Amino acid sequence: MIVIRFEEHHQEVRELIADFADNEISPRAEQLDESQGLPTDSIAELAELGMMGLTIPEQYGGAGLDLLTACLVVEEVARCCASTAAVLSTHLFEGSAAILDLADETGHQRWLPGLASGETLATFALAEVEAESDASGITCAVGEETDGFSMHGRKTWLVAGALAGLVTVVARSGDEQLQDLGAYVVDPESDGCSRDPMKDLLGLRGAGLCDLQLDGVRLDAGARLVKADSGWSAISGVVDKSRLGSAAVAVGVARGAISQALGYSSQRIAFRRSIDRFGSIRAMLAESATAIEGARLMLWRAASLFDSGKPASREAAMANLAAKQAAYQTTRNAVQILGGNGYSREYPVERAYRDVQSSAPFGGGEDLQKILVSRSLTGAQS
């Protein structure tokens, strides 16, 4: 049995980022959503605080902290701005995780210092139009050249793709469905690479989502992440960790929404009393708070399992499912509690509701998590 253990540094880092999120990220969130811009200032400031290298070992310039710490940090950022949190989460739980888990020491020395300092932002390119949740359907292909590789294909739903300076692309080198999948580091500014920003999305409008087109992109021999040679079995470990990041964003958004609903309901007067005295309002608040706390505990437990070196694929999927369900319920309740104001962009719960509805491409939707959990319970392979 894994016990969730909070050390002094967990609380110190969480408090630091909570204050930063309240004072610096929250005031920018509305404009970021409206402009569909990029959270470059916030990410640069998070880098100065050492947050971009949280999980990277100290010998490469990182903080050498655990995934539990990263979950706490992403939660606090998401409480104020889901888009900024999605960018941070992708860098920590996908981009950096791919290099940490799949690269050899040469790759670590080559890429990790830039990721730790925040000089380079990383993302992970897995999904394709015909293979959003089906790795066996990936068509992006890599071919061997005399001095490296060439890559062709198109990836979609890259969170932070518009900002990233490093993309780990999952591509196939043969005809086998899963065994021939590998991971390759691509500079998105390379010849043959082009990014197509996704605009006018329902939510996560400031998370820099884009498609990535690869037309004969040339890669040097060192671009192949050698620990991914076993195919999907190795790559799936990074995908499991990505579900932690997605869950942390959902939990943070839910926490922000219930905070707004609590504040509003304590001030809104109807029938000569604040509406938080009404039974229906109290029921929604209680249901939301219970769902959030349950999801947080599941998330922290899954992260603790990973940190202890134990397998946690099922727990990561469960945490992701619970977090997204809690976020759906809480943001819906928050909109209802605010009444007509809940539908106004003058209030953050409207943005939180949209961001949660747009979270399916980010770590997978509810149905995918249910499939993953049920497979683990029954032992089914498909």
Secondary structure, 3 states (H helix, E strand, C coil): CCCCCCCHHHHHHHHHHHHHHHHHHHHHHHHHHHHCCCCHHHHHHHHHCCHHHCCCCHHHCCCCCCHHHHHHHHHHHHHHCHHHHHHHHHHHHHHHHHHHHHCCHHHHHHHHHHHHHCCCCEEEECCCCCCCCCHHHCCCEEEEECCEEEEEEEEEEECCCCCCCEEEEEEECCCCCCCCEEEEEECCCCCCEEEEECCCCCCCCCCCCEEEEEEEEEEEHHHECHHHCCCHHHHHHHHHHHHHHHHHHHHHHHHHHHHHHHHHHHHCEECCEEHHHCHHHHHHHHHHHHHHHHHHHHHHHHHHHHHCCCCCHHHHHHHHHHHHHHHHHHHHHHHHHCHHHHHCCCCHHHHHHHHHHCCCCCCCCHHHHHHHHHHHHHCCCC
